[in-house]
Amino acid sequence: MRAEKASIVLDLSEKLKRSPFVLVTDYQRMKVADFSELRNRLVPRDKRQLSPGKKM
């Protein structure tokens, strides 16, 4: 598990270094439709998205 975690952290670190900005939001109380709209407005469909818990 430790090696896997280190790999994930390294991958995320590299992605963040290449990104011109980072947006952090608390979406716990957002409705699914609202979250989907936010995501679609921020990231074109052909771009990768960073999302906690989801490995791309």
C-alpha positions as MATLAB code, in Angstrom:
seq = 'MRAEKASIVLDLSEKLKRSPFVLVTDYQRMKVADFSELRNRLVPRDKRQLSPGKKM';
ca = [
       0.000    0.000    0.000;
       2.808    2.429    0.840;
       4.373    2.095   -2.631;
       0.981    2.616   -4.251;
       0.375    5.720   -2.132;
       3.796    7.120   -3.050;
       3.031    6.550   -6.732;
      -0.321    8.335   -6.445;
       1.252   11.279   -4.596;
       4.017   11.561   -7.202;
       1.492   11.447  -10.070;
      -0.732   14.068   -8.440;
       2.273   16.263   -7.651;
       3.366   16.235  -11.304;
      -0.151   17.109  -12.496;
      -0.365   20.002  -10.037;
       3.024   21.356  -11.130;
       1.797   21.517  -14.743;
      -1.513   23.150  -13.847;
      -1.789   26.952  -14.053;
      -4.201   26.921  -11.098;
      -5.865   24.659   -8.555;
      -9.468   24.920   -7.451;
     -10.468   23.330   -4.163;
     -14.131   23.138   -3.323;
     -16.307   21.529   -0.671;
     -18.991   19.742   -2.637;
     -20.501   17.627    0.142;
     -23.815   19.479    0.094;
     -23.928   20.145   -3.627;
     -26.589   18.437   -5.679;
     -25.315   16.131   -8.398;
     -26.689   18.402  -11.134;
     -24.916   21.442   -9.643;
     -21.616   19.573   -9.316;
     -21.887   18.308  -12.893;
     -22.556   21.827  -14.161;
     -19.561   23.211  -12.246;
     -17.295   20.476  -13.587;
     -18.507   20.981  -17.167;
     -17.943   24.736  -16.983;
     -14.436   24.402  -15.563;
     -13.033   21.543  -17.623;
     -13.713   20.877  -21.284;
     -14.802   17.289  -21.914;
     -11.513   16.366  -23.587;
      -9.423   17.356  -20.532;
      -8.583   15.085  -17.615;
     -10.088   15.812  -14.241;
      -8.554   15.308  -10.829;
     -11.061   13.992   -8.399;
     -10.422   12.462   -4.994;
     -11.054    8.759   -4.898;
     -11.049    8.348   -8.672;
      -8.004    7.024  -10.451;
      -7.641    7.955  -14.108;
];
